[in-house]
Amino acid sequence: MSTTRDQKEQKLEVMLQSRRLEPASPDLAERIVHKARHLTQNQTVSLTQWMKGLFAEFHLPRPAYVLASALIIGFIIGFTVPQNTTPADDADSLSVQSFLYADEDDL
């Protein structure tokens, strides 16, 4: 088993040493420096710019559309949940939505 491994390693070494190397172009260092000068460096980014970049990077819809759809879905779920979910024998507990409805008796 080790002899086949040694043979494969030797074959790989021979292949690596026999490959042709391309010389680098003489102006490679100049091109790197020129390109680096024109790249923008680290800048402070505001939260809104960061969010826009995040949504653009992941190709997500605009945040306003996401917020509007989340609110619409929340309203739909809120209106479809039954209002009286408390058991009949537990008179002291109030439902979460009870504050939304005005008691006209108190007026």
ABEGO torsion letter per residue (X at the ends): XAAAAAAAAAAAAAAAAABBBBBBBAAAAAAAAAAAAABBBBBBBBAAAAAAAAAAAAGBBBAAAAAAAAAAAAAAAAAABBABABBAABAABBBAAAAABBBAAAX
